[in-house]
Amino acid sequence: MARTIFRLLALAAVSAALIAAQKPDYTLKVDVPFVTVDVTVEDANGNAVQNLSRDAFELFEDGAPQDIRYFLPVSAPHDVLLLFDRSGSTEDKWPLMQMAISEFIAGLRPQDKIAIATFDYDVQMQQEWTGDPDKALSALPRLLEPDQIGGTNFYHAVEETLRRQFRKTSGRRALIVLTDGRDTSFYKDLVTRNRIADPKAERPFQNALKAARTSRIPIYFVAFNTDRNLQPNTIGGDEYKSLRIIFPNSTMPDRYLAAVRMRMEQLADISGGRMIYPQKLDDIIPLYQRIGQELGISYTLGYVSPNPRLDGSFHRIEARTRDPLYRIVQSREGYYAR
């Protein structure tokens, strides 16, 4: 599990930073439907193999071989934005944000860049894009200085970050969000109407979903306090606790948690990212450390999908190396065509 935390799978019609291993400039624009998958390779002793070329790999979709049209070597840069939920419902997690960033920065390479942002009612950039670790670390004290506690525009924060904050980037891009996924508008609608809204009717969520679909930036949610790893807040607000008071002897609070989690899963899936569920809060810090380490040893492989229909069907991806002694680990087993 630890070795598969931060390997990418993106599906979209895209303009992406992709290039062959022989060239030093990693920016090449293409406009075709393609699937990409990030992989890491180990030798028989468990050591990372970091000098392979495109010809060392094979790709298959649903068992059929695919032409590897796109390839990024291990040396290709990463541009990663760390976005942290700084709303009242996450207040007891803020110190972990500082330590998580510190561990993540430790894994950056000279060619990588990082940006740091927080959100509650609005998005606040705490550190613009930089490759300077010391400059990134200087943003840590600001993480404990919230602007507006009491409202969380989660879906808007995801949308705005995808649409605006990656404009100056050109490497392999990713958005990592530490959050419980709770949006105030969704919560208020539930309380007011005594029902969980249809996701298709939620404009803020649909706007975020569209941005995730079109931005071509994988989103990785480090999600806590969900129905899969519930640890109620010790300080600050907690919608789940409030719903248990508003709807006593009802399944509504648990349905709310499940709905919040499933909306995050949709955003992650459609962007080509993934969900990560720390089972305890102390897992968050080593989790970010591992993510930072793994950024530096992954390859990106891409191919044009032979199945262009966006019918929601699942397509299995398999990456192999031509050397049978190597062990390969990929981001996902496949993707949903949607």
Disulfide bonds with the S-S distance in Angstrom:
none
